[in-house]
Amino acid sequence: MSMSSTTDGASVKESIDAFYAGKFVIVADGADRKNECDLVFAADQATTQAMAFAIRQGSGIVYAVASPDALQRFGLYPATNVNTNRFAIGAYVSTTYLPGSSTGLSAADRAATARALCNHSNTADSFSKPGHMFPVAAHTDGVLGRPGHTEAAYDLCRMSGRMPVACLTELTQEDGSMLRWQGAREFGRTHGIPVITVEQIIQHRQAFPQFPNAPNPDSIPSIRGLDLPAFDGSGLKIAIISARWNSLVTRNLVVGAKEALHSCNVRDISIEYVAGSYELPAAAQVLLESRRFDGIICIGCLIKGQSMHFEYVSEAVTQGIMRLNLDYKVPVVYGILSVLTEEQAKQRSGISSTHNSGKEWGITCVESCLLTKRYLKASRL
């Protein structure tokens, strides 16, 4: 077996690319172990639809893979003090993310739990013990420390640059028996899912032991960086208002915001344009008064020059957008880059770097909209 691919399976690179895009990957282990094939996907991209597919096609049990430290951060603990499992699976007590959940068993609730395990700002009392998601601790050395599905999923996160939390379930056939290699290949072809082996990942890890793209697992997913949690914003109506001034930068920021909204299942997106950042608050007010939108993202770029114009416009726009949030009770996201140089603007918009602040604003808008809807619904009960 070569390092990059099997005779009939996908390459590691194809699988990493799919995993990074929030898609499924099928991982098979050897005949000397379980001889099973697991459906794996990134927890920070766990949507209701993805979770429902995993539940239908798998055993019904969905595992959440993370490091021991990450699980213990949420008050989770090993399910047993004496592990007698043949393959020494690091099973932890089952859990459900409590805020907004109903029974905890639905696909939506389990997806929410998976995403919540990616957000280190969540507290231990946000998670029930037990619940309906089954955490499993991965060996910190990944497949090089233990050649299992758990570690393969954990390494796919780190190799693709996603948050190091994954979901997996064992694929089954219609009669309830486990899906083997040949069946997994056919299943993968039918659904467009790459199929790789644990051995492929081991060989790839031996050749490339570092994870240059992996986010810091101890960072809090927030607007400070790109390691943000995913949310299911299905049904939300979001408007983006972009300034045309400094359009090279603002166009890229709009693209980033749209990508983030699409990743959260937001499909109803309207885009409007104004001349410059100064006009953004007035345009946002017009859209707010239409009562058509759950949230608005205002995108602009202010580059400091030699006059006081930068300070005047920056303060006016900041105050205007803050006022709209307070007056209309609808999230209006401040997406204005205020920078000293053109190079800083290019870096923060993804033109000369991989960091696009527009993605953060898109995720922030969805999160704020869901929070607003949750508490408005509760206040009407």
Summary of the structure (lengths in Angstrom):
residues: 381
radius of gyration: 22.6
end to end distance: 60.3
largest distance: 73.9
contacts: 1333
relative contact order: 0.13
helix: 42%
strand: 21%
